[in-house]
Amino acid sequence: MSRQNHWSNPYNLPPLKDRIKETISTFFKFGYTSFGGPMVHTNMLYDEIIMKRGWLSQEQFAELFAISQSLPGPAAALLAYSLTLLRSGFLCAVLGFILWSFPGAIICTVAGILIGDIKGDQPIWAIRLEQGLAAAAIGLVALAAHKLSQSLATDNLTRLLAMFAASVSILYTSAWVLPVVMISGGLTSFIFDTYWSQFLNKSNEKKRLRQRQTEAEAAAASLKDDIEKSHAATHETELDVDKEKGAKKEDRIKPGSSAPVQDLNEEMSTVIIGEYDEHVRNKSEYGYKDIWLVYLHPLLAFFIGVLIASILVRARLTPSAPPGYGEIASTFYFVGSIIFGGGPVIIPLLKNYVVDSGWMTNQQFLIGLSLVQSLPGPNFNFACYLGAVAMANIGENGLAGAIVSYIAIFCPGLVLKSVIIPFWQLLRERPAVKRLFRGVNACALGLIFSAVWMLFEQVVSLGGSDGYHVVIAGVAFVTAGFFEYPAPVAIILGGALGAIEYAVSDR
């Protein structure tokens, strides 16, 4: 395969029209059914792409999830982009991302253009609807964590790492915590498997070797006794023949002989040489230098260059000054470059930039926040609403503001993900990287478990009946886990139960 052909189709993909058809059939419905927030989106991706379609293994899914959590940007959107990039290439990855995010983005844009200075608090019906959706999300996230634990937490080390990650992420909410937890888990499993496990294996191997040698010596002694008895009971000539045979056998299994050790060394050498040959056969035709020069270098240069430009533009902003398109683009690109952990983390930072800067009122911000949490798709669609409101408030084109904000906030994470994926593909089968990702995957599982508690805190903070919301979570768990209905059905059912709570209790 030529270098040009390799980079135009690096994964030997099917024809483009088939990939486009598969991408549309996979992601079109997500744009209208992916309610509930990032962790529910992760569960929906897992059910549709791993369990139903079998694009990747559960271990690969967990690794991509961990990488997405450790990069800036919307974690679930980055995960969806990564899965499609590996399956169908760059064009289909972009198409899938657009199909998933556009319906919610369009609604946010229209709402941002139309909205004015609306006074008053968030309506109670919207709160109950949001609670129903979030409560159903609790059940779905718990179900996803349970399924993944069966393949990712298979020994005491991975179980401890999952518990550690869940505990830390519940107790500490700083943006830097998630990457640190992932790195710590990976280093722990790498050190354990590389050094401690090898030490234990060598110790056990020595014990087995001593046991085999002891058994060989006992067998030789027993054989010697049998030979001596046979010599005493037969004719002298036969005894001489038996002695000769016994001597040959005794030489072959002589007490203290190194034959068991030699057999073991030959067996281990065969395994090691075979693994090395297999590694050489599986090694990619192109190495790190080719990937860097041909593909990654311009992407990384683009990310860093635009980030520097965004910082310089933001440094010139003055408080209460009306925004322009350059200020909108630089602000949302900067936010998309520094936010880890997805939608919930982005809210206070955006509020500081768009409300405290005078681009919109606090009520406009809260109405948009309520709206985006009730819509399908990534929570980063909130940027469309904010960009449209900011420009409409000063009499400019709100649609253009929404488009600029949409591209600016999603671009950093998608670019960085495109940089990471080729290296991940090249390295993940290496033994050292597998040992590293064993801990990373366990920590990713812990984060999914911790999301159950975080979502529950979000639900109870809005009032209403806590017991009723636990019931909604249980209904969603049973609906998706035992009756095997798709996740969107459980989410819609949760929203309906939230509406019932409003009709019964709040009217």
Order of alpha helices (4+ residues) and beta strands (2+ residues): alpha-alpha-alpha-alpha-alpha-alpha-alpha-alpha-alpha-alpha-alpha-alpha-alpha-alpha-alpha-alpha-alpha-alpha-alpha-alpha-alpha-alpha-alpha
